[in-house]
Amino acid sequence: MSSSTESAPVDRESTPLAQEGAPDLGGPAVSLVDVSIQFERPGDEPLTIVRGYDLELRRGAMHCLAGRSGSGKTSILRVAAGLVPPAAGAVSWEGLEITGLADDVITRRRRSHVGYLDQRGSLVPGLTVLENVLLPAVPEGQTRVHVRRARDLLHRLGVGARATYFPDRLSGGERQRAALARALLLRPAVIMADEPTASLDRATSDRLITLLRELTDEGIAVLVASHDEHLIDASDSRTRLA
């Protein structure tokens, strides 16, 4: 993998999304230092797809991992989210190095620090939209505490009228916005999204990009993996992977 990182000011006008994010604790929301990522290959040497990658992302900024399929952008995103460990290097969240921590410790910390969206905006088919949004609160038994916030997020993201629907009744854009509401439920420091506009038409994609920019206006860090030039251009900085 080769990469180059660019930074540029972004002109934007947006209506702030009502999001009570926690204050910046001084360290980057996400930091990757000298990270390498490998794929194991039975009977052969591991395949290194990312080598020596560095990233520092603070609250209120959006960074895009840009590149073709197979360039390593999704792998970097998953390592940054603590879903898989790097082969080498360190990953930190606001000064806490998570590399080497037990899986259950990372999972608990991720629940409050990271909101993660996969490429399909996956929702659980047998649950209503509202129940899907409340899922992050289930492990702590706090769903009732968060019902009002879940409804408020759905309304602010334009899918409040779909709260009692099951996912199969939603459009692709509605699923993505419901998944975004779920990711925001516990007020994370950072939203990470894998190809969030890949399955959407241009108008719906642009609305989602506007929502992501609104999150940065509220002090949330946004890390996306995308080959969508509109999303790449809307980011404050970007890494181009080859």
VENFEN-V984468 format. One line per field, one symbol per residue. phi: phi as a letter, one per 40 degrees, with the letter a starting at -180 (. if undefined). burial: b if it has 16 or more other ideal C-beta (glycine too) atoms within 10 Angstrom, else e. A space follows every 50 residues. Layout:
phi=???
burial=???
This chain:
phi=.babbbbacbcabacdccbcccccchccdabbbfcbbbbcbdgacdccbb bgcbabbbdgbbbbcbiccgchcccccccccgcbcccagbbbbfgccccg ccdcccccccdccbbbbcccfcbcdcbcdcccccdcccdcgbcccbdccd cccccccgbccbdcccdccccdccccccccdcccdcfccabbbcfcbcbb ccccdcccccccccccccgccbbbbabccccdccccaabcbb
burial=bebeeeeeeeeeeeeebebebeeeeeebbbbbbebbbbeeeeeeeeeebb bebebebbbbbbbbbbbeeebbbbbbbbbbbbeebbbebebbbbeeebbe beeeebeebbbebbbbbebebebeeeebbbbbbbebbeeeeebeebeebb bebbebbebeebbeebbeebebbbbbbbbbbbbbbbebbbbbbbbbbbeb eeebbbbbbebbbbbbebbbbbbbbbbbeebbebbbbbbbbe
